[in-house]
Amino acid sequence: MKHYDIGIIGGGISGIMCAFELIKHKNDLQICIFEKGNSILNRKCPLTEDKSKKCLKCPSCAIMEGFGGCGSFSDGKYNFTTEFGGWLNEYLSNEEVMELIEYMDKILVEFGATTKRFTTRTPKARELGKICLQNDLHLLQSEVKHLGTENNLKIMTNIYNVLKDKIDIKHHTEVDNISLENNKYILNTNLEKYCCNFLISAVGRVGSEWFADQCKKLNINLTSNQIDLGVRIELPYEIFSHITDEVYEAKLHYYTKKYNDLVKTFCMNPKGHVVTENTIGVLTVNGHSYSDESLKSDNTNFALLVCNKFTSPFNEPLKYGKYIATLSNMLGDGVIVQRFGDLVKGRRTNEKRMQKSFTRPTLQSANAGDLGLVLPKRCLDNIIEMIYSLDNIARGTANYDTLLYGVEVKFYSARPELDNKLETKYPNFYAIGDGAGITRSLSQAAASGIYVARNILDKLTPS
Ligand SMILES: Cc1cc2nc3c(=O)[nH]c(=O)nc-3n(C[C@H](O)[C@H](O)[C@H](O)COP(=O)(O)OP(=O)(O)OC[C@H]3O[C@@H](n4cnc5c(N)ncnc54)[C@H](O)[C@@H]3O)c2cc1C
């Protein structure tokens, strides 16, 4: 059985940054990243070539899995904030989290990332914030960098080319089981058995169900009670241009009058594209945008998500989200798209009505349908109220031809009990990134990886 000092399960940004920081400071460490997906050089979604094709549900989804993780084909919006994108500040101070994010950014810049940032602190952005407030919408404070889908992939490839010579990276290697023998961690994979002194779980959302099962088996306490459910909005770029030109991505929070539920905008993509993703076996929607002008579309897209927190006796939010996404897939034979005007009138958008739409969908494989038959009434009411509210700050959001794609679900991974070093109750066993339920963004996932690397280096350095 091959032995490593450090085993990292998952080659997403959290695992990559962890390995990078470890090897940078201690180059004699034997480190292995176990990644169930493909190498960054071979990751390719069959839909990239033909966008009208339906998702083929490949055994390993090239979008979600592989070196670089689910962030590789994202447009790389790196947020510099603790206001959203994760809960690392429940373990560290805000200042410490920000230091880690800034440190991570320096690494990305070394590998080719832009230095340009958008901020909510300019006089124009502050004025926008005021207009939002006057309409009971709350613009969260942040700085953001947009790397662009094509650049994000290049940067990940550059990092891969450096790391591959310093550590072992095992692709197509899925860890099936974790066990503990004589204070060492034994990893059973689909190929071989491995052993390591330090173990880091960095499995992302795609591996979160599996990791939760491992935690249950190892008697590590888990908490989970939330899911965000909603739609992706697509409208002409001009409608939001006064906002996106200034802050690029506006994170807006709103409490509905009807239910006092939180609805938020998420992942805004000016001149972007709506895409399908295969989330734990169901088709959901997402969005991204390129930085290359020639690859941009005429539309802006963003998610509108309603936060659902469940109380006793129900504690399976993941199943709830999966159930609704499955219903949507069943009715729409994949992703559904509907015009806002049709939704409000309570009628289905069909092919004929879709043809009349001035807003042309960027996701051609979506089928015209009726989201009213999919989303629970409360969720739908919240989304409609939020659209009218956004119309006050971006006139035209509530136009008949605004497109709604469904469903978009943001699963929150169950969170294992971790101490403030992100270590489980088992010594030298850590959990980082989205799969540990402690982050929900590239920057905080990366920060968690660097943080754990530093904690391990501290342990390895004799005082
Ligand atoms: C389409 C899309 C767009 C996004 N856009 C943005 C954005 O612009 N800005 C932003 O901040 N965030 C964005 N996100 C979210 C962001 O990508 C994630 O927050 C981030 O990638 C989480 O990193 P991670 O390392 O925790 O997990 P991941 O990136 O999910 O990586 C986990 C890796 O672990 C592997 N794995 C899982 N289980 C196992 C196992 N048992 N054995 C071996 N390997 C395993 C998976 O194959 C995967 O490669 C986006 C996400 C998607 C899907």
The ligand as an SDF file (V2000), in Angstrom:
LIG
                    3D

 53 58  0  0  0  0  0  0  0  0999 V2000
  -21.1030   26.6470  -13.0430 C   0  0  0  0  0  0  0  0  0  0  0  0
  -20.5600   27.2080  -11.7440 C   0  0  0  0  0  0  0  0  0  0  0  0
  -20.1740   28.5350  -11.6820 C   0  0  0  0  0  0  0  0  0  0  0  0
  -19.6480   29.0570  -10.5020 C   0  0  0  0  0  0  0  0  0  0  0  0
  -19.2090   30.3430  -10.4930 N   0  0  0  0  0  0  0  0  0  0  0  0
  -18.6140   30.8320   -9.3880 C   0  0  0  0  0  0  0  0  0  0  0  0
  -18.0480   32.1310   -9.3950 C   0  0  0  0  0  0  0  0  0  0  0  0
  -18.0190   32.8180  -10.4060 O   0  0  0  0  0  0  0  0  0  0  0  0
  -17.5090   32.6080   -8.2360 N   0  0  0  0  0  0  0  0  0  0  0  0
  -17.4800   31.8610   -7.0920 C   0  0  0  0  0  0  0  0  0  0  0  0
  -16.9660   32.3490   -6.0790 O   0  0  0  0  0  0  0  0  0  0  0  0
  -17.9790   30.6130   -7.0710 N   0  0  0  0  0  0  0  0  0  0  0  0
  -18.5410   30.0820   -8.1820 C   0  0  0  0  0  0  0  0  0  0  0  0
  -19.0400   28.8080   -8.1650 N   0  0  0  0  0  0  0  0  0  0  0  0
  -18.8510   28.0200   -6.9340 C   0  0  0  0  0  0  0  0  0  0  0  0
  -17.3880   27.5980   -6.8320 C   0  0  0  0  0  0  0  0  0  0  0  0
  -16.9930   27.0030   -8.0320 O   0  0  0  0  0  0  0  0  0  0  0  0
  -17.2170   26.6870   -5.6310 C   0  0  0  0  0  0  0  0  0  0  0  0
  -17.5710   27.4030   -4.4690 O   0  0  0  0  0  0  0  0  0  0  0  0
  -15.7620   26.1830   -5.4820 C   0  0  0  0  0  0  0  0  0  0  0  0
  -15.3040   25.6070   -6.6750 O   0  0  0  0  0  0  0  0  0  0  0  0
  -15.6660   25.1690   -4.3480 C   0  0  0  0  0  0  0  0  0  0  0  0
  -14.3710   24.6010   -4.3490 O   0  0  0  0  0  0  0  0  0  0  0  0
  -14.0920   23.2170   -3.6120 P   0  0  0  0  0  0  0  0  0  0  0  0
  -12.6440   22.9500   -3.7500 O   0  0  0  0  0  0  0  0  0  0  0  0
  -14.6680   23.2360   -2.2610 O   0  0  0  0  0  0  0  0  0  0  0  0
  -14.9470   22.1080   -4.4120 O   0  0  0  0  0  0  0  0  0  0  0  0
  -15.0150   21.7060   -5.9500 P   0  0  0  0  0  0  0  0  0  0  0  0
  -14.5390   22.7800   -6.8220 O   0  0  0  0  0  0  0  0  0  0  0  0
  -16.4080   21.2020   -6.1690 O   0  0  0  0  0  0  0  0  0  0  0  0
  -13.9920   20.4800   -6.0660 O   0  0  0  0  0  0  0  0  0  0  0  0
  -14.2290   19.2430   -5.4300 C   0  0  0  0  0  0  0  0  0  0  0  0
  -13.5410   18.1380   -6.2320 C   0  0  0  0  0  0  0  0  0  0  0  0
  -13.5810   16.9470   -5.4650 O   0  0  0  0  0  0  0  0  0  0  0  0
  -13.7510   15.8350   -6.3430 C   0  0  0  0  0  0  0  0  0  0  0  0
  -14.3360   14.7380   -5.5450 N   0  0  0  0  0  0  0  0  0  0  0  0
  -15.5280   14.7190   -4.9130 C   0  0  0  0  0  0  0  0  0  0  0  0
  -15.6910   13.5550   -4.2520 N   0  0  0  0  0  0  0  0  0  0  0  0
  -14.5790   12.8220   -4.4680 C   0  0  0  0  0  0  0  0  0  0  0  0
  -14.1550   11.5130   -4.0500 C   0  0  0  0  0  0  0  0  0  0  0  0
  -14.9150   10.7440   -3.2490 N   0  0  0  0  0  0  0  0  0  0  0  0
  -12.9490   11.0630   -4.4810 N   0  0  0  0  0  0  0  0  0  0  0  0
  -12.1610   11.8330   -5.2950 C   0  0  0  0  0  0  0  0  0  0  0  0
  -12.5200   13.0740   -5.7230 N   0  0  0  0  0  0  0  0  0  0  0  0
  -13.7050   13.5700   -5.3050 C   0  0  0  0  0  0  0  0  0  0  0  0
  -14.7010   16.3760   -7.4170 C   0  0  0  0  0  0  0  0  0  0  0  0
  -14.5820   15.6350   -8.6050 O   0  0  0  0  0  0  0  0  0  0  0  0
  -14.2220   17.8200   -7.5640 C   0  0  0  0  0  0  0  0  0  0  0  0
  -13.3100   17.9820   -8.6110 O   0  0  0  0  0  0  0  0  0  0  0  0
  -19.5460   28.2480   -9.3380 C   0  0  0  0  0  0  0  0  0  0  0  0
  -19.9510   26.9130   -9.3970 C   0  0  0  0  0  0  0  0  0  0  0  0
  -20.4500   26.3770  -10.5810 C   0  0  0  0  0  0  0  0  0  0  0  0
  -20.8480   24.9350  -10.6350 C   0  0  0  0  0  0  0  0  0  0  0  0
  1  2  1  0
  2  3  1  0
  2 52  2  0
  3  4  2  0
  4  5  1  0
  4 50  1  0
  5  6  2  0
  6  7  1  0
  6 13  1  0
  7  8  2  0
  7  9  1  0
  9 10  1  0
 10 11  2  0
 10 12  1  0
 12 13  2  0
 13 14  1  0
 14 15  1  0
 14 50  1  0
 15 16  1  0
 16 17  1  0
 16 18  1  0
 18 19  1  0
 18 20  1  0
 20 21  1  0
 20 22  1  0
 22 23  1  0
 23 24  1  0
 24 25  2  0
 24 26  1  0
 24 27  1  0
 27 28  1  0
 28 29  2  0
 28 30  1  0
 28 31  1  0
 31 32  1  0
 32 33  1  0
 33 34  1  0
 33 48  1  0
 34 35  1  0
 35 36  1  0
 35 46  1  0
 36 37  1  0
 36 45  1  0
 37 38  2  0
 38 39  1  0
 39 40  1  0
 39 45  2  0
 40 41  1  0
 40 42  2  0
 42 43  1  0
 43 44  2  0
 44 45  1  0
 46 47  1  0
 46 48  1  0
 48 49  1  0
 50 51  2  0
 51 52  1  0
 52 53  1  0
M  END
$$$$
